[in-house]
Amino acid sequence: MASMRTSAIALAALGLLVGLAPGSARAESRLELARYGARVGFSLTPDQFVAGFYGDFGEVAPSLTFRPSADLGIGNSLFSIVVNGDFQYSLRTPDLPAYPYVGAGLGLGYYSVDGGGDDTGIGLNLYVGAERSLGDLNSAHGEIRFGVGDIPDVKIVVGMGFY
């Protein structure tokens, strides 16, 4: 029962965040999958190896994109799935070979303990990273994520994006 309530709260909060995007930006642009990618790394508390994917659905406002992701984690006698509804703000500058970005969003986690038992939780992601173009169709990025609530406290990932 509690996991259904947590899921409903997470979906409602994500809908609210999407609804808060500026009205003129929503009217001018449609959310379409502009890019996707894969990523790997590790998390702390719980200590796990993580692998996942992300989608970039384009700008909802100037330099602000909707970038949901999902990560699977293994280790520490635990299996986890964390789904993130993130918004990312790009700090593009022509002088740098890689552009920095910051982001925030809600995370919904599912945790299954070896030997039985499972739990769900919700939290807030705050993250910072940098991305570099590798040509017309690829990019690489690295980021550090901080979780508040029932999601991993720290997650460090590197990834590859495809256009």
C-alpha positions in Angstrom: 0.0 0.0 0.0 2.8 2.4 0.9 4.6 1.8 -2.4 1.5 2.7 -4.4 1.1 5.9 -2.4 4.8 6.8 -3.0 4.4 6.1 -6.7 1.3 8.3 -6.9 3.1 11.1 -5.1 6.1 10.8 -7.4 4.0 10.9 -10.5 1.9 13.9 -9.3 5.1 15.8 -8.4 6.7 15.1 -11.8 3.5 16.3 -13.5 3.6 19.5 -11.4 7.2 20.1 -12.4 6.4 19.7 -16.1 3.4 21.9 -15.7 5.6 24.7 -14.2 7.6 25.0 -17.4 7.0 28.5 -18.9 3.8 28.5 -20.9 5.3 30.2 -24.0 8.1 27.6 -24.1 5.6 24.7 -24.0 3.5 26.3 -26.8 6.6 26.8 -29.1 8.2 23.4 -28.6 7.1 19.8 -28.3 8.7 17.3 -26.1 10.4 14.9 -28.5 13.2 12.4 -28.0 16.1 14.5 -29.3 18.9 12.3 -27.9 19.4 9.2 -25.8 22.4 7.5 -24.1 23.8 5.0 -21.7 25.8 5.5 -18.5 27.7 3.6 -15.9 29.1 4.4 -12.5 28.7 3.8 -8.8 26.6 5.0 -5.9 27.3 5.6 -2.2 24.7 4.7 0.4 23.9 2.2 -0.9 27.3 1.2 -2.3 26.5 -0.2 -5.7 27.6 -0.5 -9.3 25.0 1.3 -11.4 24.2 1.2 -15.1 21.4 2.9 -16.9 20.1 5.1 -19.7 18.7 8.5 -20.3 16.6 10.4 -22.8 16.8 14.1 -23.7 13.4 15.4 -24.7 14.6 18.9 -25.8 14.1 22.3 -24.4 11.2 23.3 -22.3 12.7 26.8 -21.9 15.9 28.4 -23.2 18.9 26.1 -22.1 16.5 24.0 -19.9 15.8 20.4 -21.0 13.7 17.6 -19.7 16.1 14.6 -19.2 14.6 11.6 -17.5 16.8 8.6 -16.7 16.8 5.2 -15.1 19.6 3.3 -13.3 19.9 -0.3 -12.1 22.1 -0.9 -9.2 23.7 -4.1 -7.9 25.9 -4.7 -4.8 25.7 -4.3 -1.0 23.2 -7.3 -0.9 20.7 -5.1 -2.7 19.2 -4.7 -6.2 17.8 -1.2 -7.0 16.0 0.6 -9.8 15.9 4.4 -9.6 13.9 6.4 -12.1 14.6 10.1 -12.3 12.5 12.9 -13.8 15.2 15.6 -14.2 15.4 19.0 -15.6 18.9 20.1 -16.8 20.2 23.6 -17.4 23.1 23.9 -19.8 25.8 26.6 -19.2 27.1 26.6 -22.7 30.1 28.8 -23.4 32.0 28.9 -26.8 35.4 29.1 -25.0 35.2 25.7 -23.4 35.7 22.3 -25.1 33.0 20.8 -22.8 30.0 22.6 -21.4 29.0 22.4 -17.8 25.4 21.8 -16.6 23.4 21.6 -13.5 20.1 19.7 -12.8 17.5 18.8 -10.4 14.5 16.5 -10.3 12.5 13.8 -8.5 13.8 10.3 -8.1 11.6 7.2 -7.4 13.6 4.2 -6.1 12.7 0.5 -5.8 15.0 -1.6 -3.6 15.0 -5.4 -3.2 17.2 -6.9 -0.5 18.9 -10.3 -1.1 17.0 -12.9 0.9 13.7 -11.2 0.7 12.0 -7.8 1.3 11.6 -4.8 -0.8 10.9 -1.1 -0.4 10.2 2.0 -2.4 11.2 5.6 -1.8 11.2 9.1 -3.3 13.8 11.8 -3.2 15.2 14.8 -4.8 18.2 14.7 -7.2 20.7 17.6 -7.4 23.5 17.2 -9.9 26.4 18.9 -11.7 28.3 17.7 -14.7 30.0 18.4 -18.0 29.3 17.2 -21.6 31.6 17.2 -24.6 30.7 16.7 -28.2 32.5 13.8 -29.9 31.4 14.7 -33.4 28.1 15.1 -35.2 26.3 12.1 -33.7 27.9 11.4 -30.3 28.8 13.1 -27.0 30.4 12.0 -23.6 29.5 13.3 -20.2 30.4 12.9 -16.5 28.3 13.9 -13.6 28.0 13.7 -9.8 24.5 13.5 -8.3 23.4 14.1 -4.8 20.2 12.6 -3.4 18.0 13.9 -0.7 15.5 11.4 0.7 15.1 7.7 -0.2 17.4 7.6 -3.2 21.2 7.1 -3.3 23.1 9.8 -1.4 25.8 10.2 -4.0 26.1 8.8 -7.5 29.0 9.3 -10.0 28.4 8.4 -13.6 30.0 8.7 -17.0 28.1 8.2 -20.2 27.8 8.3 -23.9 25.0 10.1 -25.8 23.7 9.5 -29.4 21.7 11.9 -31.6 
